């Protein structure tokens, strides 16, 4: 059985403890590899290596850092088929989706920040004839990145790339649930000639090595993407240590469909927004609000398309809906389906575990599931399910749509489907979210600020926001 290794100081190594965790293929339910359960000794070595590498890496010219990151991006792109297949096996997502989204975005992320560091500049504030201020933006030092399982390599690189581009050295932890592409990525970095100690990757469970990374006094900043409950715990640990923190957390995103939308395209895109990646995207629109005059028509067209999604082996090119990431996660999603029924929800389609015959018979598949008749304040509409479950509800006017949309603790993303320009702008201003899409969903420009408000997080990633996070500003005031 394959054993994944940690990547510390440019070397591949077994964990100090000698202990390994099982890694399961969600589509089959079978253990197919093992990952290190790292401990404090592994962390000490990783931090020491990162500290030692920092002076040289942070003073390496921007051109050289950029060139090396470009080389890594090219290598990720060249390996995109292999990485997509690895992601499909490790995560359960359809391989075609993994190729188009995960593999593509991983190389795009690295290439983007390889360019961004060559364009990143700091401010100057003149005080007439008296003085000038200029801002130095220096890398922080050793930083930690902790990422989730839903886009394993995509979100891993989304943090590592700006951290390295800005001149930091990194200790990174992927999710123990989906470690494989992080391991393949460490091999790509080593082959590309990334100097030893610049990037160190530790595998293991979140409550153990993840928590220790956050607690380590020599790790000066943490960029975290994951659930809101974990984010709260992280913040409680890191805040008293005065660590810089970026928290990209959960969502319960509303989709607002108005009667004047482009009907056919809207139905197609709202299905995509609800069920892409089996509903396991922080940005998925799981609360779908539809203007009453088109409610029945929209509902019928929506359900028809949901029923047409092909559920199957993630490795089949025709599969549109793969397995959920793990057995515990599948059980959590199924428990929310039961809860929705208890709360009085009317099941319109789905609602069950799905059996894919053949090699995937024991896989963690759940049918795309749609409910209606559930009020805003029920748990189904308030808590993040993070699976293929959504609810439909009619509204009568813009104000009601706004109240429904804003009516949760979360504030990550929303999409609005309308041809009324004034309404689109007015609602965009009033919707309490970090991201508003008008007549689109998941249309991403990597230069834009990315992140949520309320329980969806603190701070922004993307573009120069990420470069700013991974640098410390210092004002220098020079009197003439
Ligand atoms: P999670 O359980 O919070 O885990 C996220 C990461 O944190 C994993 O690497 C996990 O390790 C680690 N971790 C767990 N406990 C920790 C601790 N005490 N200290 C340090 N690290 C710890 O989240 P998930 O289930 O992987 O991901 C799903 C969640 O991520 C959803 O809520 C989703 O909305 C959110 N998400 C948000 C965004 C965004 O940009 N806002 C994007 C994607 C996903 P282990 O996996 O090894 O336990």
Boltz pocket constraint, residues with backbone or C-beta under 6 A from the ligand:
constraints:
  - pocket:
      binder: B
      contacts: [[A, 146], [A, 147], [A, 148], [A, 149], [A, 150], [A, 151], [A, 155], [A, 173], [A, 174], [A, 175], [A, 176], [A, 177], [A, 204], [A, 205], [A, 206], [A, 207], [A, 208], [A, 209], [A, 210], [A, 211], [A, 212], [A, 214], [A, 225], [A, 226], [A, 227], [A, 228], [A, 230], [A, 231], [A, 233], [A, 234], [A, 248], [A, 249], [A, 250], [A, 251], [A, 281], [A, 282], [A, 384], [A, 386], [A, 412], [A, 451], [A, 452], [A, 456], [A, 457]]
      max_distance: 6.0
